[in-house]
Amino acid sequence: MPFILKIKETEQYRVLGSLPILCRIIGFDDKKEKNLSYRFSQKKEIKFEDDNFLIVKAELERGGINK
């Protein structure tokens, strides 16, 4: 599941393919990663925001042939 990351300080946006990669890039430890995973999977939240980051869980639409 892709995630959109906004770094508030620089107003930079990034699209990342998984939560572990996102957490590694922004320096979150295992505890914070597990907390985010719980929020997005168990609680079905689609957005997380703190003072530094905005993280949005997105749907990925793929092209292809419909059968």
C-alpha angles and dihedrals in degrees: 000000000000124000129204114218123197116192102207097201094059100022086233120153127206133180114216129187100220143019096241091056091047092050092048092051095051095040101248115159125227093271093055091044091053090048091053092045090053092049094050099039109029101028092037092225116160100196138048124182135179134159093286108029145034114203121189125186108223138193117241116221115202129196125229145109118313112222 
